[in-house]
Amino acid sequence: MARLLVTVGMGPWPFDRLIEGVAPLCAAHEVFVQTGTSAVTPPCPHAPFLPLDDLRRRLTDADVVITHAGNTVRLVQRLGRVPVAVAREAARGEMGNDHQVDYLREEERSGRVVAVWDVAELPAVVAAHPQRQHRLLADRPLPGPVDGERLAATLDALCARLVR
């Protein structure tokens, strides 16, 4: 039995497909689900939102983190772990565009993430996660943090061009 954290982020978009896909995991594992604005109620402990300290503790304590293809991917990677990620899809009404799909495809190709494109595969993905995580951690280095000053300068230049 693994300890799983499922998080859909803090945004306004529901992610019912992921919450529904977690149900089979609740019977076999210790699962906590941060549901966000989803209308689906999972059959395990859950809350719509978590304070940042609680989320960080749960991220650290979880054996496997299942998340949307957003900022949480990097949070898990920075903890030296490999997240399982599912992208919200615009065609399903889960997001206004497919930036999560694009991001997850790139991370799947080059990064340390386990991409899930069909939530019915989650039980098998969780079962195989210890071995996959070990392999990905050994084979794929995590990119270093972004230089804050360089990022600020880039954003300032971009804003200046947009305002003109």
C-alpha positions as CSV (number, residue, x, y, z in Angstrom):
1,M,0.0,0.0,0.0
2,A,1.5,3.3,-1.1
3,R,0.7,6.8,0.2
4,L,-0.7,8.8,-2.8
5,L,-1.3,12.5,-3.1
6,V,-3.5,13.6,-6.0
7,T,-3.7,17.3,-6.7
8,V,-5.4,19.3,-9.4
9,G,-4.0,22.7,-8.5
10,M,-5.6,25.9,-7.3
11,G,-7.0,27.2,-10.6
12,P,-10.7,27.7,-11.5
13,W,-10.9,24.7,-13.9
14,P,-12.4,21.5,-12.6
15,F,-10.6,18.2,-13.4
16,D,-13.4,15.7,-12.9
17,R,-11.8,13.2,-15.3
18,L,-8.7,12.9,-13.0
19,I,-10.8,12.7,-9.8
20,E,-12.9,9.9,-11.3
21,G,-9.8,8.1,-12.4
22,V,-8.5,8.0,-8.9
23,A,-11.4,6.0,-7.5
24,P,-9.8,2.5,-8.1
25,L,-6.7,3.7,-6.3
26,C,-8.6,4.6,-3.1
27,A,-9.4,0.9,-2.5
28,A,-5.8,-0.2,-2.7
29,H,-3.8,2.7,-1.3
30,E,-3.8,5.5,1.2
31,V,-5.0,8.4,-1.0
32,F,-5.6,12.0,-0.3
33,V,-7.1,14.1,-3.1
34,Q,-7.0,17.9,-3.5
35,T,-10.1,18.3,-5.7
36,G,-10.1,22.0,-6.5
37,T,-13.3,23.0,-8.2
38,S,-14.2,19.5,-9.4
39,A,-17.8,18.4,-8.9
40,V,-16.7,14.8,-8.4
41,T,-16.3,13.5,-4.9
42,P,-13.7,10.8,-4.6
43,P,-14.2,7.8,-2.2
44,C,-11.2,8.7,-0.1
45,P,-10.1,11.7,2.1
46,H,-10.2,14.9,0.2
47,A,-10.4,18.7,0.3
48,P,-11.0,21.3,-2.3
49,F,-7.9,23.3,-1.5
50,L,-5.0,23.0,0.9
51,P,-2.9,25.7,2.7
52,L,0.6,25.8,1.2
53,D,2.3,24.3,4.3
54,D,-0.1,21.3,4.2
55,L,0.4,20.8,0.5
56,R,4.2,20.8,1.0
57,R,4.0,18.3,3.8
58,R,1.8,16.0,1.8
59,L,4.1,16.3,-1.3
60,T,7.0,15.3,0.9
61,D,5.2,12.5,2.6
62,A,3.7,10.9,-0.5
63,D,5.2,7.9,-2.1
64,V,3.5,8.9,-5.4
65,V,2.2,12.3,-6.4
66,I,-0.4,12.4,-9.2
67,T,-1.0,15.9,-10.5
68,H,-2.3,18.0,-13.3
69,A,0.4,19.1,-15.8
70,G,1.1,22.4,-14.1
71,N,3.4,23.9,-11.5
72,T,3.2,21.0,-9.2
73,V,5.3,18.9,-11.6
74,R,8.3,21.1,-10.8
75,L,7.6,21.2,-7.1
76,V,7.7,17.4,-7.0
77,Q,10.8,17.3,-9.2
78,R,12.6,19.8,-6.9
79,L,11.9,17.3,-4.1
80,G,14.0,14.8,-6.0
81,R,11.0,12.8,-7.1
82,V,9.1,11.9,-10.3
83,P,5.5,13.0,-10.5
84,V,2.8,11.3,-12.4
85,A,1.0,13.9,-14.5
86,V,-2.2,14.1,-16.4
87,A,-2.8,17.1,-18.7
88,R,-6.1,19.0,-18.7
89,E,-7.5,19.1,-22.3
90,A,-9.3,22.0,-23.9
91,A,-11.5,19.6,-26.0
92,R,-12.9,18.1,-22.8
93,G,-13.6,21.5,-21.3
94,E,-10.9,21.1,-18.7
95,M,-8.9,24.2,-19.7
96,G,-9.2,27.1,-22.1
97,N,-6.3,25.8,-24.2
98,D,-3.9,22.9,-24.5
99,H,-0.8,24.4,-22.9
100,Q,-0.9,21.5,-20.3
101,V,-0.9,19.0,-23.2
102,D,2.0,20.7,-24.8
103,Y,4.0,21.0,-21.6
104,L,3.4,17.4,-20.6
105,R,4.5,16.1,-24.1
106,E,7.7,18.1,-23.7
107,E,8.3,16.9,-20.1
108,E,7.6,13.3,-21.2
109,R,10.1,13.6,-24.0
110,S,12.9,15.3,-22.0
111,G,12.0,15.5,-18.4
112,R,11.5,13.5,-15.2
113,V,7.8,12.8,-15.3
114,V,5.5,9.9,-15.9
115,A,2.8,11.1,-18.3
116,V,-0.6,9.5,-18.2
117,W,-2.9,10.1,-21.2
118,D,-5.6,7.7,-20.2
119,V,-6.7,7.8,-16.5
120,A,-7.8,4.1,-16.6
121,E,-4.0,3.3,-16.6
122,L,-3.4,5.0,-13.2
123,P,-3.5,1.7,-11.2
124,A,-0.8,0.1,-13.5
125,V,1.2,3.3,-13.5
126,V,1.2,3.5,-9.7
127,A,2.2,-0.1,-9.4
128,A,5.2,0.4,-11.8
129,H,6.1,3.8,-10.3
130,P,9.0,2.8,-8.0
131,Q,11.0,1.2,-10.8
132,R,10.1,4.0,-13.3
133,Q,11.1,6.7,-10.8
134,H,14.4,5.0,-10.1
135,R,15.2,4.8,-13.8
136,L,14.1,8.4,-14.6
137,L,16.1,9.8,-11.7
138,A,19.2,8.0,-12.9
139,D,18.8,8.8,-16.6
140,R,17.4,12.4,-16.8
141,P,18.9,15.3,-14.9
142,L,16.6,18.0,-13.7
143,P,17.1,21.4,-15.2
144,G,18.6,23.9,-12.8
145,P,16.5,26.7,-11.3
146,V,15.8,29.8,-13.5
147,D,18.0,32.8,-12.8
148,G,15.6,35.3,-11.2
149,E,17.4,38.4,-12.5
150,R,17.5,37.1,-16.0
151,L,13.8,36.1,-15.9
152,A,12.9,39.6,-14.6
153,A,14.9,41.3,-17.4
154,T,13.3,39.1,-20.0
155,L,9.8,39.8,-18.7
156,D,10.5,43.5,-18.5
157,A,11.7,43.5,-22.1
158,L,8.6,41.6,-23.2
159,C,6.3,44.0,-21.4
160,A,8.0,47.0,-22.9
161,R,7.5,45.6,-26.4
162,L,3.8,44.8,-25.7
163,V,3.1,48.3,-24.3
164,R,4.5,50.0,-27.4
